[in-house]
Amino acid sequence: MVANRLPVDPHVDAHGSIDWQRAPGGLVTALESVMRNVDGAWVGWSGAPDLDVPPFEVDNMWLVPVALSAAEVEAHYEGFSNATLWPLYHDVIARPEYHRPWWDAYRRVNLRFAEAAAEQAAPGATVWVHDYQLQLVPAMLRELRPDVRIGFFNHIPFPSLEIFSQLPWRRQVIQGLLGADLIGFQRAGDASNFVRAVRRLLGATTRGSIITLTNGHGRVSRHVRAAAFPISIDSASFDALARTPAVQLRAREIRQELGDPEVVLLGVDRLDYTKGIRHRLKAYGELLAEGRLTVPECTLVQVASPSRENVGTYQTLREDVETTVGRINGEFGALGQTAIHYMHHNYPQDEMAALYLAADVMLVTALRDGMNLVAKEYIAARSDERGALVLSEFTGAADELAGAFLVNPHDIDGMKDAFMQAATLDRREARRRMKKLRRRVLDNDVAKWAKTFLAVLSASPTRTEHP
């Protein structure tokens, strides 16, 4: 497994000893359960700049840290990955920045990851590379280790050709990805976007999901498949957690602490401009202004986990969100009666499960999202078959979760109507919808996702020989 981050974060005490603690994040959550059931290694950055430590074992996982300097973190991660690729791949919601030194750092870091993977991989091993920070690794690894089978999974959207073509290094990125035998995406549309980019930018022959690559003599050398493999969560574990007496009790306590409102709305997001938090707050504020929702009968709990706090765009977003929350609370709240309960920090899984159980309506209003696992966590937690999900049609989850109230977050009036429908949903209809949603999420968990991807990868020929 090769990912930008290890599944743990380092915490150094006063004596210089390192304590490794579980790292937050959807990708880590998804992959950790997979790695616990296989014999392999996880290659990734430790999460701390200038920390060079040897491989080690945590919770039966063999972890191989890749050391990055502070300058490399700034240029590769904060720069090219999150100020160039992230906004570009999310439909240019924010303006991408293109800087050649960032690209140089991206190539250097990708090579270091490829070298670490090549060193760890046994002869004929399977190597699974993950996400947009490491798109050059497949081709680099194939050069180093032509004997291994390589899969790549892109956890975020892949943009249309017209948007992707803005990238000055578009051909290099495509060629890097084509080092893999199988390239996975969240949605069929993302896979189609990639195949189209390969056809137009490289002139390669494509047929459906199959891309045919040729050598310097024009002979077929390999076939690469690009297809959709929608990711999920460890739904059975989350379901079991939400059923525990402690979590059930905590859910009741949360509602009491909120003042026992009739309706609790919940938003859980990284503080990221792609998540549509500002649009959600605007819709909620207008519903309060129109009297369609009132305080204290209704309250919104907004959890906004810290994200990329060194990036200027994210700092501006935090200021905007907190200003809006303050304005709405000042206008519609009263002593002991808060319109929005805003938390800017991470929560452990048991507290999140309790929050999901306490909420009548889950609001997922992303402007663009590869999948959105929060929506699936909410459904997995609702063994009581109550609650309602408002879900942006621009998430990968929208392709799967029939039974949610789908919204266009740019349509504020439409979103307000969906909020009201979900908040006033008849209990019988809510149960019918939630049963349908739970069947989908419980039947299609992260283990099935990984098993499906790896089965397709193992069936892919690593090389096609033609005379």
N, C-alpha and C positions, 0 to 999 in steps of 0.2 A: 504494500500500500504506500503510495507516495502522495502526500498532501502538503499544502503550504504550512500547516500547523500540526504539531503533535497533539494528542488528545489530553495533554496535561499542561499546566502552567507552573513555572518554577517560582518558589517563594524562598528567598534567602534570609536566614535568621541572623541575629547579631554576631554569631560565631562563624558565619560563612557557610553553614550547612544548608543544603538545598532540600526543600520539601516540595514534592510534586503533587499538585492538586488538580482535580478534574477541570478541564477547560470548558467554558460555555460555547454555544454555537450549534446550529442545526447540522452542519456537516459532521462535526465531531460526534454528536448524538447518534446520527445515522450510521456512521462507520464503526464506532466503538463496539457495538453489539455484534457486528460482522467479524471483527478482528479477534474477538474473544473465542470464536468457534473455529479458527483455522490456525495452521502452523505457518507463521510468517512474521514479517517485520514491518513496522510502520516508520517510514522515513518522513521527517518533517522538521520545520524550524521550531526551536524551543519556546519561542514567544518573547525572549529577552535578547536584546542586541549584545554582541560581544561576549556571549556565553558559549564556551566551547567545552562540551562534556562528552565522555565516551558513551556508547550505547548502554542502555540499562533496561531493567524489567520492572513494570508496574502492572499490577492486577492481571498477571499472566499474559501481558503483551510485551513483546520485544520492541523497544523504541530506539530509533537511530536519529539523534539530533543532527541537523545541518546548521552550522554556525553562520550567522550573518552579522556583519558590522552595523553600527548605527547608520552609517552612510548608505549601506545597501538596503536597509529597512526603509529608509526615507525615499530612496530612488526606485527600488523595485516594488515595495509593498504600498507605501503611501502614495508614491508617484505613479509609475506606469500601471500597476494593477488597479489602484483605486481612484486615481484622478484621470486616467486615460481609458482603460478598458471598462471599468465598472459603469461610468456614465454612457459610454458608447454602446455597450451591450444592453443597457436599459433605455434604449430609444432616445438618448440624448435629453433626458429630463433635466440634467445639468450639463453644462458645456464641457466636453473632454478637452484635456490639455495634451499637446504633443511636444515632447522634448527629447532630443536625441540622446542626451546622457541617461535619461530614464530608460530608454530602449536598450542602451548598452548594458546597464545594470541588470535589466530583465534577462538578457541573454546570458550574462555571467552567472546569475543566480540559478537559472534553469539548468545550466551545465553542471553546476555543483550538485543539484538535486539528482540529475541523471547519473553522475559519477557515483554518488552514494547508493543509488538503487542498483547500479551495475555491480558494485562491490558486494552488496548483500544478496543478490539473486543467485540461487542455485542454477546449475545447468538446466535449461528448458523450463525455467520458472515462469509463472504468470505474474506480471507486474500491472497493477491497476493505479493509474495516475488520475488525480482529481483536480479539476477546476481551473479557472481562468488565470490564476497566478503561474501556472506551470504548462502552458500550451506548447512550449518548445521542447519539453522533456521527451515526448514520444519519439521524435525523429533523432534527437541526440542519443537517447538510450538505444535505439535500433543500430546506430553507428557503432556504439560501444559493445553491444551485446545482441547480435543478430539472431542468437539462439532462443531468446525469450519471447513469450507471447505478451503483447501489450494491449491493454484496454485503457481508454480515457473516458471520463465522465465529466460533462460540463454542467455544473449545478445551477448556473444562472442562464438567462435567455441567450440565444444567439440571434443577432439582429439581422434584419433584411440586408440584401446585397447593397442597396442604395446607402444605407447607414454604415455598414461595415467597410465599404469602399473608402470612407473618409480616412481610415487608418493608414498612415504612410507605410507601415510595415505589414500590410495586409497579406501579401504573398508569403512572407516568411512565417507568419502565424499559421496560415493554412498548411504550408509545407510541414511545419512542426507537428501539427495535429495528425497529418496523414502518416506519420511514423507509427501510429497505432493500427492494430488490426480491427478494432471495433471502437467506434466513437459514439457515446451515449449522450442523449439530451433529455430534458424533462418533457418536452412536447413534440409532437410530430411536426409542427410548424417550424420549430428550431432546427430539427434535422433537415427539413427541406431547404431552409435558408442556407445551411452549411453546404449542402450538395450543390445548390445553385451557385454559391460563391466559388466552389471548387471548379465547376464547369466553366464559369465566366472568367475567372482570374487566372486559372492554370490551363484551361483548355482540355482538361481530362475528360475521358468518356465516362458517363454515368448512366445507370439504368435502375430506376427506382431508388433504393437505398444503397446500391452497390456502386462503388467508385473503382474504376480500373486504372492502375498505375503502370507505366511502361518504363523500361530502362533506356539507356542512351542510344540503343539500337532500334528503338521503337517496338521492342518485344514486351509482352505482358510480363510484369515482374510480381505484382501483388494485386489482391483485391481488398478494399477497405469497405466496411459496412458502417453507415451512419443511421442510427435509428433511435426511437423514443423509448426510454425506460423510466417512467415516472417514479420518483423516489417516495418512500414513506417513512414511518416511524416504527419503533418497537411497540406496536399498539397493544399487544397483550400485557406487557409489563406496565404500560401507562394505565390501562384499564384496571389492572390489579391494584396499582398504587392508589387510584381514585376510590377504590372500594374499601380501603382500610379504615377502621374506626377513627384513627387519628386525623386523617384527611377529611373525612365526613364531618367530624366535630369542628375542625378548623374552618370548613366552608360555612357552617352555621355561625361561627364566631365572626367571620368576615362580614356577613350580612348584618349582624348586630352592631358591629363597629361602624358600619356605613349608615346606621340609623334605621335599619329594617325598611328600606324603600320597597315600593311595589315592583320596580323594574331596575335591574342592575345591568348596564351596558359595559362591555369590557373590550379594551384594545390592548394587545400585547405585541410589541414590535421592537426591533433594533431601531435606534434613533437614526433613521436613514431617509433621505428625500424620496426614495423609491416607494416607501411604505404608505404614502398618502395620508399621513397623520394630520397635516394641515387641512386637507379636504374634509376629513372626518370631523375635525373640530368645528369647521365652518358649518357643516350640515347640522351638527348637534346644537351649536349656538343659535342657528336660525329656528330650529324647532322649539327651543326655549323662548326665543323672542316672539314667536307666533302663538305660544301657549299650547302647542300640540303636545309638548312634554313640559312637566313642571317639577320644580325642586320643592320639597324633598321627596316627592313621590317617585322621581327618577334620578339616578346618578350615573355618571360615567367614570369608570376606573381605567386610567391610561398608564400602562407600564411601558416605559421607553428605556430600553437597555442602552447603556453607553456604547458608542460605536465611533471608531476612527476620530477620536477627539482632537488629534493634531492636524486634521484636515480642515481648512477654512470653511468649505461648504457645509460641513457638519456642525461647526461652531455657529454659523449663521442660522442653520435649521433649529438648533437647540434654543437659541435666543428667540426665534419666531414662535416656536411652540410654547415656550414658557410665558412669553408675553400674551399670547392668545388665551392660554389657560388662566392667567391672572385676570385678564379682561372679563372673560366669561364668569369666573367665580365672583369677581367684584360686582358684576351687573346682576347676576341671578342667584347668588348665594346669600346666606345669612348666617348668624352665629349658630354653629352646630349643624348647619345645612349647606353642604358643599356640592356645587354642580359637577365639578371634576376633581377626582382624587388622582393626582399626578405623581408617579414615582419614577425617578431617574436612576435606577440601579437594577442589578440582576437579582433574581430569586432562585432558591433551590427548587428542585423538581416537585417536592411534596407541597410546597407553598403554591406553585403554579397549578398543580392539580386541584388544590382547594379553591383557588381563584376561578378556575374553569367551572367547578361545581357551583360556585356562588353566583355565577353570572347567568342572567336570563337570555342575553343576546351577546354573541361574539361578533365583533366588527373587524373584518379583514378587508381593508380598502386600498390595497397596494396599487400604485400606478403601473407597476411592472414587476413581476416576481417569477422566478424560475418555477418554484412550486408553492411554497408557504406551508411549512410543517406545523405552524401554530394552529391552523385550521384543523388539521388532522389530530393534534393533541387534544383540542377542545372536544372533538367528537369522541375520541377514545375515552375521555374522562366521564362522558355522560352515560353511565350505565343506568341512570334513572330514566333515560329516554326523554328527557326534558331539555329545554333550551332551544335556541335557534341560531343559525349561522348566516350572517350577511357577508358575502364573498365577492371580491372584485373579479370581473370576467377576465382581467389581465394577469391572473395568476395561473400557474400550471394546475393548481388544485381544482380550478373551475372546470377542467375537462373531465374530472372524475366525480366530483361531489354533487351529483344530482340530488336535490333536496334542500340545497342552500338557496338563499335569496341572492341571485346574481345582480351585480350593480356595475355601472360605469362610474368610477369615482370622479370623473370630470363633470358628470351630470349631477349637480348638487341637488336639484329638485327631485330627480329620480332616486338619489341616495336617501334623501329625507323620507320619501314614501316607503322605501324598503325598510328603513329603521322602524317606522311606525308599524308596518306589517309584522315585522319580527317581534316587536315589543308587545303587540296586542294579539298575538297568535293564539288561537283556540288550542287548549291542551291536547285534544285528540289529534288535531292536525300537526301539532308540534311533535307528538309521539310518532306519527306516521312518517314524517320527514326524518326524524332522528334515527329511527330504526333502519331506514334505507341508507342513511349516511354511515351508520355504524357497521352495517354489513360490508360496505365497501372498504372501510378503513381497517377493520379487523381481519378481513380476508386477504387484503393486500398490504402486508407489513414489510418492514425493511429487510427481513430475512428473505422473503420471496423476491423482493427487488434485486438483492445481491445475487441470489441463486439464479435468477433469470438472466441477469447480465453475464455472470461468469459462465453459465452454460452456453450462451450464444458465443462468448469469447472462445471457450474451449473448442467449440465446433468450427471456429474460423481457421482456415488454412493460413499459416504464417508466411507461406511463400508459394507462388504458383509457377511451376517450371514449364516453359515453352521452348521448344527447339529453335 
